[in-house]
Structure formats: C-alpha cells, structure tokens
Amino acid sequence: MTRPTDIPAPRPAELVREYGPFDGAERIGGVTHDGRHVWAAAGDRLLAFDPATGEPARSIACAADAGTAFDGRHLYQIAESRIDKIDPATGVVLASIPVPGDGGASGLTWAEGHLWIGRYRDRRIHQIDPATGAVLRTIESNRFVTGVTWVDGELWHATWEGDDSELRRIDPEDGTVLERLQMPQGIGVSGLESDGAGLFYCGGGGSGKVRAVRRPPRRASA
C-alpha cells in the first residue's frame, strides 16, 4: 500500500454535543452505535446511553480498553490482545479472536461482513475475518490511527498525536487522504463511529466524554 502524499487542508470539525463524564468512567476508548444507543468502552465496562437525552441506559461489565463495534446483533470489544464477541442482551462473551500483531490495537468497526481494526502506532487499518482474526487486507496511514468507521461506502479514521486530533476520510484502496476535519486544540479522539447518517461519535480518552461531530454533507456528482 502506498502512503498518502498530497494531504488536503483541514476544515474545523463541527462539534454538536458533548456527553459525560459518566459516573465511574475515568476514560473512554472505543465507541459504537446500535441504531438506538451509543456504546462506549469505559475500561471495566461497556456503557450505553441515549444520544437524544445523554442519559445512561445500561452497562455490561467486561474488559473494554479500546475499540468497540456492532454488527447488527452483537458487540465486539478489544480487550488488550483479543477481541470479544458479546451478546448485548446478556453481556455474555460468545467468542474471542486474537488481535492481529503484538497488540497496540485501537479503533474497531464493522462493515461488509468484516471487522476493521486500527493499529495505533503502526499507522495501519486491517480488515479481518470476524471468525478467526485473520488479516484479509491492510491500509496504511501517515498518522496514528485511534478510531475507524465506515459510512455510505466511505472509510474514516481518527488520529491523535500530542494535542492534535483529526477525523480523516481516506481512499480504502491506497490510504490517500481525501478529507480532514480538525478537532479543537486539546480535544483528542480515542474512538470513532458513525450513526449511519449525519453524525460521528468520538471517544474522548481521559476526558471521560463522548462527543458528537457533524459529518460533512456529500456533494452531488456532476
């Protein structure tokens, strides 16, 4: 895979709303959306809240230190060197697969029947088999990858280096950066998920918050 070279100028990210901090959650890692609730990885549990009201809905006790995903039926959660498949109704771990490589996994999302996982310091995104954890393809970035999401055929990932954080739309074939949304200085993004419509949900790391960012409207093709 080629690394992107021509990087477009960033635009300011439009923050719509902040959620949290949540009781007992000192840090937020991955986030996902199940069509009704936003789920956030809070270290020793997954917590769900209503994005309309911000009110907590429920929580599942589990190892939840990084990326989170939802496939329409099950939650997937990075727990150090493994990914757990969780029944959201019961909280039971149904299966586990290994994280590719030697750790350092960050973002996680579900798309096209597969899991997509970010490797933070490797600056890579892997498409993996959800049954075995086998790597099917790899996309390279030129920044640390902290969150990953697909929406309407677009691949976005979050970055966080120092006090700077962005949401980036990239070409899923070669990693070329197509669009950049720059978060306000000092606001980091530790996880990323789309609601399938007009919003991104962003984990806020040590702030203990989740932030909603407006997804830029797509221009009609000529």
C-alpha positions as CSV (number, residue, x, y, z in Angstrom):
1,M,0.0,0.0,0.0
2,T,1.2,3.5,-0.8
3,R,1.3,6.2,1.8
4,P,-0.6,9.4,1.1
5,T,1.5,12.3,-0.1
6,D,-0.9,15.1,-1.2
7,I,-2.8,16.0,2.0
8,P,-5.7,18.4,1.7
9,A,-6.0,21.3,4.1
10,P,-8.2,20.6,7.2
11,R,-11.5,22.1,8.0
12,P,-12.7,22.7,11.5
13,A,-14.8,19.8,12.9
14,E,-18.3,20.9,13.9
15,L,-18.9,19.7,17.4
16,V,-22.6,19.2,18.0
17,R,-22.8,17.9,21.6
18,E,-20.8,16.5,24.5
19,Y,-21.9,13.6,26.6
20,G,-20.4,12.8,30.1
21,P,-18.3,12.5,32.0
22,F,-20.1,9.4,33.2
23,D,-20.1,8.1,36.7
24,G,-17.1,5.8,37.4
25,A,-15.7,6.2,33.8
26,E,-12.3,7.8,34.0
27,R,-11.5,7.2,30.4
28,I,-13.5,6.5,27.2
29,G,-11.9,4.3,24.5
30,G,-13.9,2.9,21.6
31,V,-17.5,3.8,20.7
32,T,-20.2,2.3,18.6
33,H,-23.9,2.8,17.7
34,D,-26.6,0.1,17.6
35,G,-29.3,2.2,16.0
36,R,-30.7,3.3,19.3
37,H,-27.9,3.8,21.8
38,V,-24.3,4.8,21.7
39,W,-22.0,2.3,23.5
40,A,-18.7,3.5,24.9
41,A,-15.7,1.5,26.2
42,A,-15.0,2.6,29.8
43,G,-12.2,0.3,30.9
44,D,-14.0,-2.2,33.0
45,R,-17.4,-2.0,31.3
46,L,-19.3,-1.0,28.2
47,L,-21.8,1.6,28.9
48,A,-24.8,2.6,26.7
49,F,-26.5,5.9,26.6
50,D,-29.4,7.6,24.8
51,P,-27.8,10.1,22.3
52,A,-31.1,12.2,22.4
53,T,-31.0,12.8,26.1
54,G,-27.5,11.8,27.2
55,E,-29.0,9.6,29.9
56,P,-27.2,6.2,30.7
57,A,-29.3,3.2,29.6
58,R,-27.3,0.2,30.9
59,S,-23.8,-1.2,31.2
60,I,-22.1,-4.5,30.7
61,A,-19.2,-5.5,33.0
62,C,-16.3,-6.6,30.7
63,A,-12.7,-5.7,29.7
64,A,-13.2,-2.6,27.4
65,D,-10.0,-0.7,26.9
66,A,-10.1,0.2,23.2
67,G,-12.2,-0.1,20.1
68,T,-15.9,-1.2,20.0
69,A,-18.1,-2.3,17.1
70,F,-21.6,-3.6,16.5
71,D,-22.6,-5.9,13.6
72,G,-26.4,-5.5,13.9
73,R,-26.7,-8.3,16.6
74,H,-23.5,-8.5,18.6
75,L,-21.0,-6.1,20.2
76,Y,-17.3,-6.6,19.6
77,Q,-14.8,-5.2,22.1
78,I,-11.0,-5.0,22.0
79,A,-9.6,-6.3,25.3
80,E,-5.8,-6.0,25.1
81,S,-4.7,-8.9,22.9
82,R,-8.1,-10.2,21.9
83,I,-11.5,-9.2,20.5
84,D,-14.5,-10.4,22.4
85,K,-17.9,-11.0,20.7
86,I,-20.6,-10.1,23.2
87,D,-24.3,-10.7,23.4
88,P,-25.6,-7.2,24.2
89,A,-28.8,-8.7,25.8
90,T,-26.9,-10.8,28.4
91,G,-23.4,-9.5,28.4
92,V,-22.1,-13.0,27.8
93,V,-18.8,-13.3,25.8
94,L,-19.8,-15.7,22.9
95,A,-16.4,-16.0,21.3
96,S,-12.9,-14.4,21.1
97,I,-10.4,-13.9,18.4
98,P,-6.8,-12.7,18.6
99,V,-5.9,-9.1,17.8
100,P,-3.5,-9.0,14.8
101,G,0.1,-8.5,15.6
102,D,1.6,-7.8,19.0
103,G,-1.1,-5.6,20.5
104,G,-1.4,-1.8,20.0
105,A,-5.0,-2.1,18.6
106,S,-7.2,0.9,18.8
107,G,-10.3,1.6,16.7
108,L,-12.8,-1.1,15.7
109,T,-15.8,-1.1,13.3
110,W,-18.0,-3.5,11.4
111,A,-18.6,-3.2,7.6
112,E,-19.3,-5.5,4.7
113,G,-19.3,-8.6,6.9
114,H,-15.9,-8.0,8.4
115,L,-14.2,-6.2,11.3
116,W,-11.9,-3.3,10.6
117,I,-9.3,-2.6,13.3
118,G,-6.8,0.2,13.7
119,R,-3.2,-0.4,14.8
120,Y,-2.3,2.8,16.6
121,R,1.5,3.2,16.3
122,D,1.7,1.0,13.2
123,R,-0.4,3.6,11.4
124,R,-2.5,0.8,9.8
125,I,-6.0,-0.4,9.4
126,H,-6.6,-4.1,8.9
127,Q,-9.7,-5.8,7.5
128,I,-10.0,-9.0,9.5
129,D,-12.1,-12.2,9.5
130,P,-14.5,-11.9,12.4
131,A,-14.4,-15.7,13.0
132,T,-10.6,-16.2,13.0
133,G,-8.9,-12.8,13.3
134,A,-7.0,-13.5,10.1
135,V,-5.9,-10.3,8.3
136,L,-7.5,-10.0,4.8
137,R,-6.1,-6.7,3.7
138,T,-4.2,-3.7,5.1
139,I,-4.5,0.1,4.5
140,E,-1.7,2.4,5.6
141,S,-2.0,5.9,7.1
142,N,0.6,8.5,7.7
143,R,-0.8,9.3,11.2
144,F,-1.6,7.3,14.3
145,V,-4.9,5.5,14.0
146,T,-7.2,5.8,17.0
147,G,-10.7,5.1,15.6
148,V,-12.2,3.6,12.5
149,T,-15.7,3.8,10.9
150,W,-17.4,3.2,7.6
151,V,-20.5,5.1,6.4
152,D,-22.1,5.1,3.0
153,G,-19.0,3.5,1.4
154,E,-16.6,6.0,3.0
155,L,-13.8,5.0,5.3
156,W,-12.9,7.4,8.0
157,H,-10.4,7.2,10.8
158,A,-9.4,9.3,13.8
159,T,-5.9,10.4,14.6
160,W,-4.4,11.7,17.9
161,E,-0.9,12.9,18.2
162,G,0.1,15.2,21.1
163,D,-2.6,17.9,21.4
164,D,-3.8,17.5,17.8
165,S,-6.6,15.2,16.6
166,E,-8.5,14.9,13.3
167,L,-11.1,12.8,11.6
168,R,-9.9,11.7,8.2
169,R,-11.7,10.3,5.2
170,I,-9.3,8.1,3.2
171,D,-9.3,6.1,0.0
172,P,-9.9,2.5,1.1
173,E,-7.7,1.2,-1.8
174,D,-4.5,3.1,-1.1
175,G,-4.9,5.2,2.0
176,T,-4.9,8.6,0.2
177,V,-6.3,11.3,2.5
178,L,-9.4,12.8,0.9
179,E,-10.8,15.0,3.6
180,R,-9.8,16.2,7.1
181,L,-11.8,17.5,10.0
182,Q,-9.6,19.1,12.7
183,M,-10.8,18.9,16.3
184,P,-10.3,21.9,18.6
185,Q,-6.8,22.1,20.1
186,G,-6.5,19.8,23.1
187,I,-9.5,17.6,22.3
188,G,-8.5,14.1,21.4
189,V,-10.3,11.3,19.7
190,S,-9.8,7.8,21.1
191,G,-12.6,6.1,19.2
192,L,-14.8,6.8,16.3
193,E,-18.2,5.6,14.9
194,S,-20.9,6.9,12.6
195,D,-24.6,6.8,13.4
196,G,-25.1,5.9,9.7
197,A,-26.4,9.3,9.0
198,G,-25.2,12.8,9.8
199,L,-23.1,12.3,13.0
200,F,-19.8,10.9,14.1
201,Y,-19.5,9.8,17.8
202,C,-16.0,10.3,19.2
203,G,-14.5,8.8,22.3
204,G,-12.7,11.5,24.3
205,G,-10.0,9.5,26.1
206,G,-9.1,10.8,29.5
207,S,-11.8,13.5,29.4
208,G,-14.3,10.7,30.1
209,K,-16.6,12.2,27.4
210,V,-18.1,11.3,24.1
211,R,-18.5,14.0,21.5
212,A,-20.8,14.2,18.5
213,V,-19.3,15.7,15.4
214,R,-21.4,16.6,12.3
215,R,-20.5,14.6,9.2
216,P,-19.9,16.9,6.2
217,P,-22.6,16.7,3.6
218,R,-21.6,14.9,0.4
219,R,-21.6,17.0,-2.8
220,A,-23.8,15.7,-5.6
221,S,-21.8,14.2,-8.5
222,A,-21.7,16.3,-11.6
